[in-house]
Amino acid sequence: MTKRTLISGGAIVSMDPKVGDLRQGDVLVEGDEVTQVGPSIAAGDAEVIDAAGTIVMPGLVNSHCHLWQTGTRADSMDQVFWDLVSSQWPKVAAYYSAEDVYACVLAGAADALNRGITTVLDFCHIVNTPEHAEENLRALRETGIRSRFLYGASMSRKLQEFEGEVENTDSWAHAREMRKQEFAGDDGLVSFGLAIQGPDVTTMEITASDLAEARQLGVPVGVHIGAPQGPPPKLSIKRMYEAGLLGPDINFSHCCETTDEELRMLATTGATATACPSLDMAFGMGCPATGRIRDAGLRPAVGTDSVIASSGDMFEELRVGLLYERMRRAEAIFATGRDVKTVDELEFTTREALESATINSAHAIFLGDKVGSLTPGKKADIILLRATDLNMVAASDLVGTIVGCATGQNVDTVMVGGNLVKRKGELVNIDVQRARQLFVEARDRLFGRQGYEGMRPPVTAGARA
Ligand SMILES: [Zn+2]
């Protein structure tokens, strides 16, 4: 018999314009889908989750991250992108074992779920061996998070590239095998794709060949783009456009130095774009492109990139994107010698910010028909925020409170595909103790292995030395 759950009496922010917001209402979940959203639903013998005092909304969608990099959390807060390329990748990432990847993805995915992120695009460019990809996938599946798993490059191969020993290409033989073995139906929580290096890093010929591979497999791709790697701007998207390579199966992340003309090329070809506001700014990569993406006719999406230099909290990410965009527009007005007189002049709204982390990010990773809003027929990926917490209490403007005040700490309940993964503030069905222990051991191995100069002893709960 199909399991039925009624989420009852919460304030609802659906992110579906047809459903709208409700000051108080119910959401009915049947099996893995939302089947009704309304002021009062008669659901018979359905299991009831009392949502009084909470805001019920779709799970957050992180449309660009690298969960394996949880292993070097916050180690790049005082670094720029070039430090990563010249130091952390060759000295740490090149020596990650498959076991390390498993532990880091397990901890990273559990952390994401705990903060209300129900879907991630996991850009896996740590495929040092085929087992690395398999262990990454195993960890994603074990946690019960929904994901777009992108199979990508090898960091140990990158080390050889830095030393000029090999050409900058990827081998897709094992990716092909994984597609066939693991994703035949594509109906599960994890969807497949390729993480290609793209024309900023390799040649246009290799990019064309990688895209042809993905298109033959019938899967989308993710590409890093417009994250400056030395002047002048590469105009990579323009070159892809001219080569006839753009299409509605490519997600571009960052886009900091991507021109407005190039963003319009993405819009006309159906490609998607994700800004990573915190990391883009912290890492000296450039200004978040959120507003420019919108102005080009695309749906702005946001991602955390990685916790090496961002918090990993999608509430923070959507807020930083909004704040930067408001500042950018205000600065343009100041430059004309005027003051900002109305908020309309700043254009970017709180609802648009919330869309960037829900419905737009779902669209950006090609899962927009499945998740991103509380819409009857979509998957039941739902979170409940405690509106009684001190930083949220007596919320009046629901969207304003989520965008202005909420953090991952306010997430009380998380459901993915109709299954509860967090309830009353605690993760369920995930062995958090084990995930934490495996992660600590992996960090010890990673930092012990190569004498990485960024290494500092971890804070642990052990006895005082
Ligand atoms: Zn990235």
Boltz pocket constraint, residues with backbone or C-beta under 6 A from the ligand:
constraints:
  - pocket:
      binder: B
      contacts: [[A, 64], [A, 65], [A, 66], [A, 123], [A, 224], [A, 253], [A, 305]]
      max_distance: 6.0
